[in-house]
């Protein structure tokens, strides 16, 4: 595909190539939160979305909507199956990583690995997987076998280095592992907050890869200029 045709799309802080989505795409939404990302993929791309959300309150709100083509599981994605402790915070999303919640509250929630999630949902091919799980992405990737990762044509990850700077080394090792599997990695942020991995099956030419990286820098420059001028994005 010529690089000029690569359609870079951002939804809820996650960037992907929209024209790599097949008709009626299969999307995995890990850390669905209030469902904003899923809603766009459902409405604008006709996707079938398989989601997971660790917070019981958020999960209950999502499940109660009974959206067509949307299946949500109450579980935290991490490196093991069973249960895990979820830290509740007053000032940001709940997490299973880092210190106890700002209000001192932790609760036990179901935990599941990526492989178990994909197998439970019977997903052998995923068009787009979005990962926004508040720091638990590292143990999730660490436990995931290569085969499970290669099921996804695109993986959009918010690594939480901005919250946990000591994660930097393992984040870079995770990116290197995916690149060894053949994924093309493009960081659309400054601190690994919006990283896109493109499956080797998409067969991006070196020219298209270079154009994609150039587009990333152009978009970043526009954001910096916009902030400097104080104008709306």
N, CA, C and O of each residue as an XYZ file, in Angstrom:
932
protein
N       0.846     -1.185      0.000
C       0.000      0.000      0.000
C       0.885      1.238      0.000
O       1.814      1.338      0.801
N       0.603      2.178     -0.889
C       1.373      3.409     -0.931
C       1.175      4.183      0.360
O       0.084      4.203      0.930
N       2.268      4.834      0.819
C       2.195      5.505      2.119
C       1.159      6.615      2.135
O       0.599      6.919      3.188
N       0.893      7.231      0.975
C      -0.089      8.307      0.934
C      -1.476      7.812      1.296
O      -2.328      8.600      1.706
N      -1.714      6.516      1.150
C      -3.029      5.966      1.436
C      -3.181      5.519      2.880
O      -4.269      5.109      3.283
N      -2.106      5.589      3.674
C      -2.192      5.180      5.068
C      -3.004      6.223      5.840
O      -2.597      7.377      5.978
N      -4.137      5.793      6.326
C      -5.050      6.696      7.028
C      -4.834      6.571      8.536
O      -5.325      5.631      9.162
N      -4.101      7.518      9.112
C      -3.790      7.503     10.534
C      -4.975      8.074     11.308
O      -5.380      9.216     11.094
N      -5.519      7.270     12.202
C      -6.720      7.648     12.948
C      -6.437      7.572     14.438
O      -5.785      6.634     14.898
N      -6.922      8.552     15.199
C      -6.759      8.544     16.645
C      -8.128      8.542     17.314
O      -8.970      9.388     17.012
N      -8.349      7.612     18.203
C      -9.591      7.522     18.963
C      -9.231      7.348     20.429
O      -8.538      6.397     20.791
N      -9.688      8.243     21.259
C      -9.457      8.166     22.712
C      -7.982      7.982     23.056
O      -7.630      7.213     23.950
N      -7.123      8.704     22.327
C      -5.697      8.655     22.607
C      -4.976      7.452     22.041
O      -3.801      7.243     22.343
N      -5.654      6.647     21.220
C      -5.046      5.459     20.615
C      -5.040      5.605     19.100
O      -6.075      5.862     18.487
N      -3.865      5.438     18.506
C      -3.689      5.632     17.072
C      -3.621      4.287     16.357
O      -2.991      3.344     16.837
N      -4.278      4.214     15.205
C      -4.225      3.010     14.365
C      -4.396      3.426     12.917
O      -4.723      4.576     12.624
N      -4.171      2.474     12.007
C      -4.343      2.726     10.574
C      -5.715      2.201     10.178
O      -5.927      0.990     10.100
N      -6.637      3.108      9.931
C      -8.036      2.689      9.749
C      -8.243      1.889      8.472
O      -9.133      1.040      8.428
N      -7.449      2.133      7.431
C      -7.682      1.347      6.216
C      -7.002     -0.017      6.255
O      -7.000     -0.735      5.255
N      -6.421     -0.384      7.403
C      -6.001     -1.759      7.619
C      -7.088     -2.570      8.328
O      -6.920     -3.768      8.557
N      -8.199     -1.918      8.675
C      -9.320     -2.642      9.259
C     -10.114     -3.307      8.136
O     -10.462     -2.656      7.151
N     -10.396     -4.576      8.279
C     -11.195     -5.269      7.276
C     -12.675     -4.923      7.461
O     -13.049     -4.288      8.446
N     -13.500     -5.337      6.524
C     -14.945     -5.141      6.676
C     -15.435     -5.870      7.926
O     -15.024     -6.999      8.197
N     -16.313     -5.218      8.682
C     -16.829     -5.782      9.936
C     -15.683     -6.292     10.820
O     -15.636     -7.475     11.158
N     -14.764     -5.396     11.191
C     -13.553     -5.831     11.893
C     -13.831     -6.361     13.297
O     -14.829     -6.018     13.932
N     -12.926     -7.199     13.751
C     -12.950     -7.698     15.120
C     -11.980     -6.855     15.946
O     -10.799     -6.749     15.615
N     -12.486     -6.259     17.019
C     -11.695     -5.347     17.844
C     -11.691     -5.844     19.279
O     -12.719     -6.276     19.800
N     -10.530     -5.780     19.911
C     -10.391     -6.109     21.330
C     -10.086     -4.816     22.072
O      -9.168     -4.081     21.708
N     -10.865     -4.544     23.116
C     -10.737     -3.302     23.883
C     -10.403     -3.652     25.330
O     -11.296     -3.937     26.128
N      -9.127     -3.631     25.662
C      -8.676     -4.007     27.002
C      -8.515     -2.751     27.845
O      -7.671     -1.901     27.564
N      -9.334     -2.649     28.876
C      -9.441     -1.413     29.650
C     -10.476     -0.519     28.994
O     -10.176      0.594     28.563
N     -11.709     -1.028     28.926
C     -12.745     -0.341     28.151
C     -13.223      0.949     28.796
O     -13.777      1.816     28.121
N     -13.008      1.081     30.125
C     -13.373      2.291     30.855
C     -14.857      2.604     30.651
O     -15.703      1.785     31.013
N     -15.194      3.756     30.088
C     -16.598      4.095     29.855
C     -17.076      3.726     28.455
O     -18.199      4.049     28.067
N     -16.217      3.050     27.703
C     -16.630      2.530     26.400
C     -16.520      3.503     25.246
O     -17.081      3.250     24.180
N     -15.802      4.628     25.428
C     -15.721      5.625     24.352
C     -15.019      5.078     23.110
O     -15.483      5.296     21.990
N     -13.913      4.373     23.298
C     -13.185      3.798     22.161
C     -14.067      2.782     21.446
O     -14.191      2.808     20.222
N     -14.668      1.898     22.208
C     -15.523      0.867     21.607
C     -16.680      1.488     20.833
O     -17.042      1.008     19.759
N     -17.249      2.536     21.370
C     -18.413      3.160     20.727
C     -18.064      3.658     19.325
O     -18.843      3.474     18.389
N     -16.899      4.285     19.176
C     -16.491      4.778     17.859
C     -16.278      3.619     16.894
O     -16.711      3.684     15.744
N     -15.613      2.558     17.352
C     -15.361      1.417     16.457
C     -16.659      0.712     16.083
O     -16.803      0.220     14.964
N     -17.594      0.665     17.010
C     -18.896      0.070     16.713
C     -19.665      0.897     15.696
O     -20.190      0.358     14.721
N     -19.733      2.196     15.918
C     -20.602      3.064     15.123
C     -20.004      3.438     13.772
O     -20.714      3.484     12.767
N     -18.695      3.706     13.745
C     -18.083      4.211     12.518
C     -17.469      3.126     11.644
O     -17.300      3.323     10.440
N     -17.132      1.977     12.239
C     -16.452      0.930     11.465
C     -17.214     -0.388     11.448
O     -16.748     -1.358     10.850
N     -18.378     -0.442     12.094
C     -19.173     -1.660     12.096
C     -18.481     -2.830     12.762
O     -18.694     -3.984     12.391
N     -17.643     -2.524     13.758
C     -16.834     -3.564     14.399
C     -17.663     -4.431     15.338
O     -18.730     -4.032     15.803
N     -17.151     -5.608     15.599
C     -17.579     -6.422     16.729
C     -16.500     -6.266     17.790
O     -15.326     -6.530     17.528
N     -16.889     -5.840     18.985
C     -15.912     -5.488     20.018
C     -16.003     -6.463     21.186
O     -17.077     -6.721     21.729
N     -14.840     -6.995     21.553
C     -14.704     -7.856     22.730
C     -13.865     -7.081     23.742
O     -12.706     -6.758     23.481
N     -14.457     -6.787     24.899
C     -13.836     -5.862     25.842
C     -13.622     -6.505     27.201
O     -14.233     -7.518     27.540
N     -12.732     -5.883     27.969
C     -12.522     -6.264     29.362
C     -12.369     -4.998     30.179
O     -11.741     -4.033     29.743
N     -12.955     -5.011     31.382
C     -12.850     -3.867     32.297
C     -12.756     -4.396     33.717
O     -13.567     -5.216     34.149
N     -11.734     -3.903     34.446
C     -11.481     -4.403     35.799
C     -12.398     -3.785     36.847
O     -12.767     -4.448     37.816
N     -12.764     -2.528     36.660
C     -13.611     -1.844     37.638
C     -15.042     -2.378     37.556
O     -15.656     -2.358     36.489
N     -15.565     -2.851     38.678
C     -16.921     -3.404     38.669
C     -17.941     -2.335     38.330
O     -18.897     -2.611     37.604
N     -17.765     -1.116     38.836
C     -18.716     -0.040     38.537
C     -18.748      0.263     37.047
O     -19.822      0.379     36.456
N     -17.555      0.393     36.429
C     -17.506      0.672     34.996
C     -18.038     -0.506     34.192
O     -18.790     -0.319     33.236
N     -17.651     -1.712     34.576
C     -18.144     -2.905     33.884
C     -19.672     -2.964     33.931
O     -20.312     -3.236     32.915
N     -20.256     -2.712     35.099
C     -21.719     -2.783     35.245
C     -22.398     -1.773     34.330
O     -23.434     -2.068     33.736
N     -21.814     -0.575     34.217
C     -22.383      0.423     33.321
C     -22.312      0.006     31.869
O     -23.252      0.228     31.107
N     -21.193     -0.601     31.480
C     -21.039     -1.068     30.099
C     -21.992     -2.217     29.793
O     -22.641     -2.237     28.747
N     -22.070     -3.174     30.717
C     -22.917     -4.355     30.487
C     -24.384     -3.983     30.426
O     -25.156     -4.603     29.694
N     -24.777     -2.967     31.194
C     -26.195     -2.597     31.243
C     -26.688     -1.977     29.941
O     -27.893     -1.938     29.695
N     -25.774     -1.493     29.107
C     -26.187     -0.863     27.851
C     -26.653     -1.878     26.823
O     -27.432     -1.552     25.926
N     -26.173     -3.120     26.953
C     -26.554     -4.200     26.039
C     -26.405     -3.776     24.574
O     -27.330     -3.910     23.773
N     -25.223     -3.263     24.249
C     -24.953     -2.820     22.887
C     -24.821     -4.012     21.952
O     -24.220     -5.020     22.324
N     -25.373     -3.917     20.743
C     -25.186     -5.011     19.789
C     -23.727     -5.108     19.372
O     -23.046     -4.091     19.243
N     -23.248     -6.326     19.163
C     -21.887     -6.586     18.720
C     -20.844     -6.118     19.741
O     -19.712     -5.796     19.378
N     -21.237     -6.082     21.018
C     -20.304     -5.663     22.067
C     -20.399     -6.640     23.223
O     -21.456     -6.804     23.833
N     -19.273     -7.290     23.516
C     -19.218     -8.263     24.603
C     -18.158     -7.808     25.592
O     -17.002     -7.619     25.213
N     -18.536     -7.627     26.862
C     -17.590     -7.133     27.853
C     -17.464     -8.127     28.997
O     -18.455     -8.690     29.460
N     -16.224     -8.334     29.447
C     -15.909     -9.253     30.530
C     -15.408     -8.458     31.726
O     -14.614     -7.531     31.570
N     -15.870     -8.818     32.925
C     -15.349     -8.176     34.133
C     -14.069     -8.881     34.539
O     -14.107     -9.949     35.150
N     -12.923     -8.279     34.198
C     -11.636     -8.890     34.511
C     -10.525     -7.879     34.294
O     -10.633     -6.967     33.474
N      -9.454     -8.067     35.051
C      -8.222     -7.306     34.841
C      -7.283     -8.147     33.996
O      -6.995     -9.292     34.345
N      -6.801     -7.597     32.888
C      -5.790     -8.285     32.088
C      -4.440     -8.130     32.768
O      -4.030     -7.012     33.081
N      -3.752     -9.224     32.999
C      -2.455     -9.180     33.650
C      -1.680    -10.445     33.307
O      -1.921    -11.053     32.264
N      -0.751    -10.848     34.172
C       0.129    -11.956     33.841
C      -0.285    -13.301     34.372
O       0.464    -14.266     34.223
N      -1.454    -13.409     34.991
C      -1.896    -14.695     35.547
C      -3.412    -14.764     35.549
O      -4.094    -13.747     35.421
N      -3.930    -15.974     35.696
C      -5.365    -16.193     35.839
C      -5.696    -16.371     37.323
O      -4.905    -16.928     38.084
N      -6.862    -15.894     37.717
C      -7.284    -16.021     39.113
C      -7.881    -14.729     39.602
O      -8.909    -14.280     39.095
N      -7.244    -14.126     40.587
C      -7.685    -12.831     41.098
C      -6.467    -11.937     41.283
O      -5.332    -12.413     41.322
N      -6.714    -10.643     41.395
C      -5.655     -9.677     41.666
C      -6.254     -8.523     42.459
O      -7.474     -8.374     42.528
N      -5.390     -7.711     43.055
C      -5.836     -6.559     43.829
C      -5.906     -5.328     42.936
O      -4.952     -5.006     42.229
N      -7.034     -4.651     42.976
C      -7.247     -3.437     42.201
C      -7.202     -2.243     43.143
O      -7.996     -2.158     44.080
N      -6.272     -1.315     42.895
C      -6.146     -0.101     43.705
C      -7.100      0.960     43.189
O      -7.095      1.283     42.001
N      -7.913      1.498     44.073
C      -8.872      2.536     43.689
C      -8.298      3.915     44.012
O      -7.739      4.131     45.087
N      -8.443      4.835     43.074
C      -7.902      6.187     43.218
C      -9.017      7.212     43.065
O      -9.955      7.021     42.292
N      -8.898      8.292     43.810
C      -9.872      9.376     43.672
C      -9.574     10.254     42.461
O     -10.478     10.853     41.879
N      -8.282     10.325     42.083
C      -7.867     11.308     41.092
C      -7.526     10.713     39.726
O      -7.195     11.461     38.807
N      -7.596      9.395     39.567
C      -7.325      8.775     38.267
C      -7.923      7.379     38.255
O      -8.531      6.934     39.228
N      -7.734      6.691     37.117
C      -8.331      5.368     36.965
C      -7.718      4.371     37.942
O      -6.570      4.514     38.363
N      -8.503      3.364     38.289
C      -8.022      2.301     39.160
C      -6.890      1.547     38.481
O      -6.801      1.531     37.253
N      -6.013      0.913     39.286
C      -4.870      0.212     38.716
C      -4.510     -0.982     39.588
O      -4.846     -1.028     40.771
N      -3.821     -1.949     38.986
C      -3.287     -3.066     39.768
C      -1.786     -2.900     39.958
O      -1.124     -3.752     40.550
N      -1.258     -1.787     39.447
C       0.169     -1.498     39.533
C       0.389     -0.312     40.450
O      -0.474      0.559     40.561
N       1.549     -0.271     41.113
C       1.886      0.868     41.940
C       1.353      0.744     43.354
O       1.028     -0.347     43.823
N       1.269      1.884     44.025
C       0.887      1.903     45.433
C      -0.619      1.767     45.579
O      -1.355      1.941     44.608
N      -1.094      1.451     46.811
C      -2.539      1.394     47.048
C      -3.219      2.699     46.663
O      -2.576      3.741     46.539
N      -4.526      2.621     46.477
C      -5.285      3.767     46.012
C      -5.151      4.987     46.899
O      -4.845      4.885     48.087
N      -5.386      6.144     46.300
C      -5.235      7.396     47.026
C      -6.198      7.500     48.194
O      -5.961      8.274     49.121
N      -7.277      6.738     48.167
C      -8.191      6.722     49.313
C      -7.948      5.499     50.191
O      -8.723      5.211     51.103
N      -6.843      4.771     49.898
C      -6.468      3.624     50.717
C      -7.265      2.371     50.463
O      -7.203      1.428     51.252
N      -8.019      2.341     49.369
C      -8.914      1.220     49.105
C      -8.357      0.298     48.039
O      -7.939      0.753     46.974
N      -8.349     -0.991     48.319
C      -8.047     -2.001     47.312
C      -9.140     -3.062     47.367
O      -9.665     -3.373     48.436
N      -9.473     -3.611     46.207
C     -10.483     -4.657     46.142
C      -9.940     -5.815     45.307
O      -9.023     -5.631     44.507
N     -10.493     -6.975     45.489
C     -10.104     -8.146     44.717
C     -11.001     -8.254     43.486
O     -12.223     -8.146     43.586
N     -10.375     -8.470     42.315
C     -11.133     -8.587     41.069
C     -10.617     -9.797     40.286
O      -9.492    -10.241     40.515
N     -11.421    -10.336     39.368
C     -10.943    -11.438     38.525
C      -9.754    -10.996     37.679
O      -9.715     -9.864     37.196
N      -8.785    -11.890     37.500
C      -7.607    -11.632     36.670
C      -7.531    -12.670     35.566
O      -7.912    -13.826     35.750
N      -7.026    -12.234     34.403
C      -6.985    -13.128     33.255
C      -5.806    -12.754     32.370
O      -5.455    -11.579     32.260
N      -5.198    -13.742     31.743
C      -4.112    -13.468     30.801
C      -4.678    -13.150     29.423
O      -5.849    -13.407     29.144
N      -3.842    -12.594     28.580
C      -4.269    -12.303     27.215
C      -4.650    -13.576     26.476
O      -5.673    -13.611     25.792
N      -3.840    -14.622     26.604
C      -4.145    -15.875     25.911
C      -5.489    -16.429     26.355
O      -6.283    -16.869     25.524
N      -5.752    -16.414     27.656
C      -7.033    -16.927     28.150
C      -8.186    -16.081     27.636
O      -9.230    -16.615     27.262
N      -8.006    -14.762     27.615
C      -9.061    -13.877     27.093
C      -9.363    -14.208     25.636
O     -10.523    -14.400     25.273
N      -8.330    -14.277     24.800
C      -8.545    -14.553     23.381
C      -9.198    -15.910     23.167
O     -10.097    -16.048     22.338
N      -8.747    -16.908     23.912
C      -9.321    -18.239     23.760
C     -10.758    -18.294     24.279
O     -11.604    -18.971     23.695
N     -11.033    -17.585     25.371
C     -12.400    -17.550     25.910
C     -13.359    -16.932     24.905
O     -14.488    -17.395     24.742
N     -12.898    -15.879     24.231
C     -13.731    -15.205     23.228
C     -13.647    -15.873     21.851
O     -14.305    -15.433     20.909
N     -12.833    -16.942     21.732
C     -12.657    -17.688     20.483
C     -12.152    -16.789     19.351
O     -12.672    -16.807     18.235
N     -11.135    -16.015     19.674
C     -10.579    -15.069     18.712
C      -9.252    -15.600     18.178
O      -8.270    -15.691     18.915
N      -9.231    -15.943     16.913
C      -7.996    -16.387     16.282
C      -7.333    -15.274     15.473
O      -6.122    -15.297     15.256
N      -8.131    -14.298     15.028
C      -7.606    -13.134     14.313
C      -8.301    -11.886     14.834
O      -9.528    -11.838     14.924
N      -7.510    -10.881     15.175
C      -8.030     -9.612     15.706
C      -7.531     -8.495     14.792
O      -6.335     -8.404     14.515
N      -8.444     -7.652     14.326
C      -8.032     -6.544     13.457
C      -7.313     -5.450     14.237
O      -6.341     -4.869     13.755
N      -7.793     -5.176     15.433
C      -7.207     -4.105     16.239
C      -7.379     -4.439     17.704
O      -8.489     -4.715     18.160
N      -6.275     -4.414     18.446
C      -6.333     -4.590     19.891
C      -5.856     -3.309     20.567
O      -4.736     -2.857     20.328
N      -6.688     -2.737     21.393
C      -6.341     -1.545     22.160
C      -6.043     -1.971     23.593
O      -6.822     -2.696     24.212
N      -4.895     -1.505     24.117
C      -4.456     -1.877     25.459
C      -4.277     -0.603     26.276
O      -3.400      0.213     25.991
N      -5.122     -0.441     27.301
C      -5.040      0.736     28.184
C      -5.419      0.257     29.581
O      -6.538      0.482     30.043
N      -4.471     -0.409     30.252
C      -4.806     -1.111     31.494
C      -3.944     -0.645     32.679
O      -3.628     -1.417     33.585
N      -3.582      0.629     32.640
C      -3.041      1.329     33.810
C      -1.816      0.667     34.424
O      -1.731      0.529     35.644
N      -0.877      0.260     33.598
C       0.371     -0.306     34.084
C       0.431     -1.815     34.060
O       1.520     -2.385     34.130
N      -0.710     -2.482     33.964
C      -0.718     -3.948     33.938
C      -0.325     -4.496     32.575
O      -0.242     -5.711     32.390
N      -0.078     -3.587     31.604
C       0.290     -4.058     30.268
C       1.607     -4.837     30.281
O       1.773     -5.763     29.487
N       2.539     -4.486     31.159
C       3.830     -5.182     31.159
C       3.705     -6.640     31.599
O       4.183     -7.518     30.881
N       3.083     -6.942     32.748
C       2.904     -8.359     33.067
C       2.025     -9.086     32.052
O       2.214    -10.281     31.826
N       1.064     -8.385     31.434
C       0.231     -9.022     30.420
C       1.071     -9.447     29.217
O       0.973    -10.585     28.758
N       1.902     -8.524     28.704
C       2.763     -8.855     27.567
C       3.790     -9.917     27.954
O       4.089    -10.814     27.166
N       4.322     -9.815     29.159
C       5.353    -10.745     29.612
C       4.833    -12.179     29.588
O       5.557    -13.100     29.211
N       3.577    -12.368     29.992
C       3.003    -13.712     30.077
C       2.446    -14.217     28.751
O       2.208    -15.414     28.594
N       2.234    -13.305     27.791
C       1.584    -13.694     26.536
C       2.557    -14.437     25.623
O       3.645    -13.929     25.354
N       2.192    -15.624     25.142
C       3.054    -16.315     24.167
C       3.057    -15.574     22.839
O       2.130    -14.825     22.531
N       4.106    -15.789     22.061
C       4.225    -15.127     20.762
C       2.981    -15.342     19.916
O       2.498    -14.417     19.263
N       2.470    -16.550     19.929
C       1.310    -16.890     19.087
C       0.111    -16.017     19.404
O      -0.626    -15.623     18.500
N      -0.094    -15.706     20.690
C      -1.231    -14.877     21.078
C      -1.058    -13.452     20.567
O      -2.024    -12.835     20.118
N       0.151    -12.928     20.632
C       0.406    -11.568     20.159
C       0.229    -11.468     18.647
O      -0.282    -10.469     18.142
N       0.651    -12.501     17.932
C       0.590    -12.475     16.475
C      -0.828    -12.627     15.934
O      -1.042    -12.496     14.729
N      -1.796    -12.899     16.802
C      -3.191    -12.943     16.341
C      -3.718    -11.554     15.975
O      -4.704    -11.448     15.247
N      -3.086    -10.500     16.462
C      -3.577     -9.136     16.235
C      -2.844     -8.480     15.069
O      -1.615     -8.475     15.012
N      -3.616     -7.934     14.152
C      -3.036     -7.215     13.008
C      -2.485     -5.855     13.433
O      -1.473     -5.399     12.900
N      -3.146     -5.213     14.385
C      -2.661     -3.956     14.946
C      -2.856     -3.993     16.457
O      -3.875     -4.475     16.950
N      -1.867     -3.479     17.186
C      -1.963     -3.371     18.637
C      -1.628     -1.934     19.008
O      -0.525     -1.461     18.733
N      -2.567     -1.242     19.628
C      -2.355      0.132     20.075
C      -2.263      0.122     21.596
O      -3.204     -0.284     22.279
N      -1.114      0.573     22.128
C      -0.840      0.440     23.559
C      -0.559      1.796     24.190
O       0.229      2.587     23.672
N      -1.213      2.050     25.313
C      -0.794      3.154     26.173
C       0.065      2.551     27.277
O      -0.454      2.012     28.255
N       1.388      2.646     27.114
C       2.280      2.270     28.205
C       2.239      3.393     29.246
O       2.136      4.567     28.892
N       2.320      3.031     30.520
C       2.111      4.025     31.580
C       3.421      4.506     32.195
O       3.557      4.647     33.410
N       4.379      4.752     31.302
C       5.665      5.283     31.749
C       5.511      6.645     32.412
O       6.271      6.982     33.320
N       4.524      7.437     31.961
C       4.334      8.767     32.539
C       3.908      8.692     34.002
O       4.116      9.646     34.752
N       3.314      7.571     34.420
C       2.963      7.366     35.822
C       4.047      6.610     36.583
O       4.285      6.863     37.765
N       4.705      5.674     35.885
C       5.697      4.805     36.521
C       6.983      4.840     35.698
O       7.220      3.941     34.891
N       7.827      5.877     35.892
C       9.044      6.013     35.073
C       9.986      4.817     35.164
O      10.747      4.558     34.232
N       9.942      4.083     36.282
C      10.836      2.936     36.416
C      10.468      1.786     35.479
O      11.196      0.797     35.399
N       9.342      1.907     34.768
C       8.942      0.894     33.796
C       9.691      1.015     32.471
O       9.588      0.130     31.621
N      10.436      2.086     32.289
C      10.994      2.400     30.970
C      11.779      1.239     30.368
O      11.583      0.897     29.202
N      12.664      0.632     31.154
C      13.521     -0.429     30.625
C      12.676     -1.605     30.122
O      12.906     -2.112     29.024
N      11.698     -2.036     30.928
C      10.887     -3.174     30.490
C       9.981     -2.810     29.324
O       9.684     -3.658     28.482
N       9.542     -1.562     29.267
C       8.752     -1.132     28.112
C       9.577     -1.272     26.837
O       9.087     -1.780     25.828
N      10.819     -0.825     26.883
C      11.677     -0.924     25.700
C      11.946     -2.387     25.340
O      12.009     -2.731     24.160
N      12.103     -3.236     26.336
C      12.302     -4.667     26.069
C      11.046     -5.280     25.441
O      11.141     -6.140     24.564
N       9.871     -4.834     25.894
C       8.616     -5.318     25.321
C       8.501     -4.895     23.862
O       8.115     -5.698     23.012
N       8.830     -3.658     23.569
C       8.798     -3.177     22.190
C       9.784     -3.968     21.320
O       9.470     -4.330     20.186
N      10.974     -4.228     21.863
C      11.967     -4.987     21.105
C      11.488     -6.420     20.838
O      11.731     -6.970     19.764
N      10.816     -7.009     21.809
C      10.293     -8.361     21.596
C       9.292     -8.385     20.443
O       9.355     -9.262     19.582
N       8.378     -7.432     20.426
C       7.392     -7.389     19.351
C       8.063     -7.123     18.011
O       7.640     -7.666     16.991
N       9.085     -6.311     17.999
C       9.810     -6.065     16.748
C      10.535     -7.317     16.277
O      10.620     -7.561     15.074
N      11.052     -8.107     17.194
C      11.691     -9.376     16.800
C      10.677    -10.326     16.176
O      11.029    -11.154     15.337
N       9.404    -10.204     16.592
C       8.346    -11.024     15.997
C       7.935    -10.496     14.621
O       7.140    -11.128     13.926
N       8.470     -9.348     14.231
C       8.173     -8.797     12.918
C       7.252     -7.596     12.931
O       7.000     -7.008     11.880
N       6.740     -7.212     14.099
C       5.883     -6.039     14.181
C       6.687     -4.773     13.872
O       7.853     -4.653     14.248
N       6.040     -3.840     13.183
C       6.584     -2.489     13.022
C       6.032     -1.648     14.170
O       4.821     -1.603     14.386
N       6.923     -0.984     14.904
C       6.517     -0.186     16.056
C       6.642      1.304     15.725
O       7.684      1.759     15.251
N       5.573      2.053     15.980
C       5.595      3.503     15.787
C       5.051      4.152     17.046
O       3.924      3.878     17.458
N       5.860      5.020     17.662
C       5.451      5.720     18.881
C       4.908      7.085     18.490
O       5.656      7.942     18.019
N       3.614      7.290     18.682
C       2.980      8.556     18.342
C       2.975      9.538     19.508
O       2.280     10.553     19.464
N       3.740      9.243     20.541
C       3.791     10.097     21.725
C       5.248     10.365     22.079
O       6.161      9.954     21.362
N       5.454     11.063     23.202
C       6.823     11.355     23.625
C       7.331     10.361     24.664
O       8.541     10.174     24.792
N       6.439      9.727     25.399
C       6.869      8.820     26.476
C       6.115      7.485     26.400
O       5.621      6.982     27.410
N       6.037      6.927     25.203
C       5.412      5.608     25.008
C       3.940      5.574     25.414
O       3.425      4.526     25.803
N       3.271      6.707     25.324
C       1.866      6.759     25.713
C       0.897      6.397     24.607
O      -0.300      6.255     24.858
N       1.395      6.243     23.377
C       0.528      5.903     22.248
C       1.387      5.201     21.211
O       1.842      5.814     20.245
N       1.605      3.899     21.424
C       2.496      3.123     20.564
C       1.661      2.154     19.728
O       0.829      1.414     20.253
N       1.898      2.175     18.435
C       1.187      1.287     17.515
C       2.146      0.217     17.010
O       3.263      0.515     16.586
N       1.688     -1.045     17.062
C       2.442     -2.175     16.521
C       1.660     -2.742     15.343
O       0.475     -3.051     15.461
N       2.333     -2.876     14.213
C       1.700     -3.383     12.992
C       2.249     -4.769     12.680
O       3.460     -4.959     12.567
N       1.344     -5.735     12.542
C       1.686     -7.130     12.336
C       2.473     -7.320     11.035
O       2.198     -6.649     10.041
N       3.450     -8.233     11.042
C       4.211     -8.469      9.809
C       3.352     -8.916      8.637
O       3.756     -8.742      7.487
N       2.182     -9.485      8.893
C       1.307     -9.928      7.798
C       0.798     -8.761      6.961
O       0.337     -8.963      5.837
N       0.877     -7.539      7.497
C       0.413     -6.368      6.749
C       1.401     -5.962      5.661
O       1.077     -5.166      4.779
N       2.599     -6.511      5.731
C       3.607     -6.356      4.662
C       3.855     -4.896      4.280
O       3.779     -4.532      3.106
N       4.149     -4.078      5.268
C       4.497     -2.688      4.989
C       5.860     -2.619      4.312
O       6.828     -3.203      4.797
N       5.934     -1.912      3.205
C       7.228     -1.709      2.563
C       8.079     -0.766      3.410
O       7.559     -0.043      4.260
N       9.373     -0.780      3.175
C      10.258      0.141      3.899
C       9.871      1.587      3.616
O       9.974      2.446      4.492
N       9.427      1.855      2.391
C       9.011      3.205      2.025
C       7.775      3.609      2.835
O       7.709      4.724      3.352
N       6.808      2.713      2.943
C       5.611      3.013      3.725
C       5.943      3.189      5.201
O       5.380      4.058      5.866
N       6.865      2.360      5.721
C       7.285      2.511      7.108
C       7.904      3.881      7.336
O       7.610      4.542      8.332
N       8.763      4.308      6.412
C       9.407      5.608      6.543
C       8.377      6.732      6.485
O       8.464      7.701      7.238
N       7.393      6.596      5.578
C       6.349      7.615      5.468
C       5.501      7.668      6.731
O       5.106      8.746      7.174
N       5.221      6.501      7.311
C       4.433      6.449      8.540
C       5.158      7.164      9.672
O       4.546      7.912     10.434
N       6.452      6.935      9.778
C       7.234      7.607     10.814
C       7.286      9.106     10.551
O       7.223      9.907     11.483
N       7.402      9.487      9.275
C       7.415     10.910      8.943
C       6.088     11.567      9.320
O       6.064     12.678      9.850
N       4.989     10.871      9.041
C       3.683     11.410      9.400
C       3.561     11.560     10.910
O       2.937     12.502     11.399
N       4.163     10.621     11.650
C       4.144     10.717     13.109
C       4.846     11.999     13.569
O       4.357     12.692     14.462
N       6.007     12.313     12.948
C       6.740     13.508     13.348
C       5.987     14.774     12.940
O       5.978     15.759     13.678
N       5.365     14.746     11.779
C       4.592     15.918     11.336
C       3.434     16.177     12.281
O       3.175     17.319     12.661
N       2.737     15.109     12.662
C       1.608     15.280     13.580
C       2.086     15.792     14.932
O       1.440     16.649     15.535
N       3.214     15.273     15.412
C       3.762     15.743     16.674
C       4.137     17.210     16.622
O       3.891     17.952     17.573
N       4.742     17.640     15.497
C       5.126     19.043     15.346
C       3.898     19.949     15.354
O       3.925     21.043     15.918
N       2.822     19.481     14.721
C       1.592     20.269     14.717
C       1.024     20.424     16.120
O       0.529     21.490     16.484
N       1.097     19.344     16.911
C       0.601     19.419     18.284
C       1.406     20.417     19.102
O       0.844     21.210     19.858
N       2.735     20.373     18.947
C       3.588     21.292     19.693
C       3.282     22.731     19.302
O       3.199     23.612     20.158
N       3.112     22.963     17.996
C       2.781     24.312     17.533
C       1.444     24.775     18.069
O       1.287     25.925     18.477
N       0.473     23.857     18.065
C      -0.860     24.193     18.563
C      -0.805     24.581     20.031
O      -1.416     25.568     20.439
N      -0.071     23.804     20.829
C       0.061     24.124     22.250
C       0.759     25.463     22.446
O       0.361     26.251     23.304
N       1.802     25.729     21.652
C       2.559     26.969     21.791
C       1.699     28.184     21.466
O       1.820     29.234     22.097
N       0.827     28.022     20.470
C      -0.040     29.130     20.075
C      -1.291     29.245     20.907
O      -1.997     30.252     20.864
N      -1.561     28.183     21.678
C      -2.754     28.192     22.532
C      -4.036     28.105     21.749
O      -5.074     28.587     22.201
N      -3.983     27.489     20.563
C      -5.177     27.353     19.735
C      -5.752     25.960     19.901
O      -5.021     25.044     20.279
N      -7.047     25.765     19.631
C      -7.657     24.436     19.764
C      -7.032     23.454     18.806
O      -6.591     23.829     17.719
N      -6.989     22.154     19.219
C      -6.450     21.115     18.345
C      -7.373     20.869     17.173
O      -7.083     20.024     16.326
